[in-house]
Amino acid sequence: MKAWVVRFASLYVFDVVVLLLIGAILPSVRVGWAALWASVILTALTVWIKPALTNGFRKRAAKTARDRTKAGEAVVQGVLVFLVELLVWLVVVWFSGVRVTGFFWGYVLPPLFLLVAWAIYSAIDDRIEARAGALYDRSTGAETDAVDPPHPRSSS
């Protein structure tokens, strides 16, 4: 249970930051306070729905993989990843207060930003989740190993 809470919470905070950045960078996307609810949706989709969508698309694409070149397969996989990101973004926009204007700037670029953000998150998620787990343990009073070694106090 703790692992799911820690993972969800750390990804939620990361998603809030990402949505606020998307809203700040793209004038065609209005996020504001909707980032709080949109991040709940985005995090839930990322944890539970995105893996199922990705697997479903990959299984369908695998049926015709032998007919493609190596470069063609790379293009198909890239398109599949983008389609999953696009579907996730559409659900976030539809079910939250995030407002989008313009097709390219509002519906094409944000999924690409999400893709980059999730690549960054997957590169640092172990450290983020370890830190969040330590905070969770500290808040519940559970004993835990320190995430960072203690810093020696300066004598000044």
CORGI-V381336 format. One record per helix or strand. SS is the DSSP state (A for helix, B for strand). FROM is the first residue (numbers start at 1). TO is the last residue. If there is no record, write none. Layout:
SS_FROM_TO + SS_FROM_TO
This chain:
A_2_25 + B_29_30 + A_34_62 + A_65_67 + A_70_95 + B_99_100 + A_103_140
